[in-house]
Amino acid sequence: LDWLAYLNALAAVKLGVTLVKYLPQLLLNARRRSTAGWSIDNVCLDLCGGLLSLTQLLLDAGCSDDWSAVSGDPVKFGLGLVS
């Protein structure tokens, strides 16, 4: 297993964790019909981080005129969309 494959695997794990990290709290809130315990600050920080990450990805691709960079880093693109 080379380093690039190892890092890609870690990136995929990070994407998976990001996809499910809100699920327990979401289910609990739906069951209780309450938002107690849901910190709006963390949601806003995640939203800002995702938007800034997508902005950086698109600006880098636009400045270098190489749009394959967007599809070349699917985990960063996915994290930006999910966050």
Secondary structure, 3 states (H helix, E strand, C coil): CCHHHHHHHHHHHHHHHHHHCCHHHHHHHHHHCCCCCCCHHHHHHHHHHHHHHHHHHHHHHHHHCCCHHHHHCHHHHHHHHHC
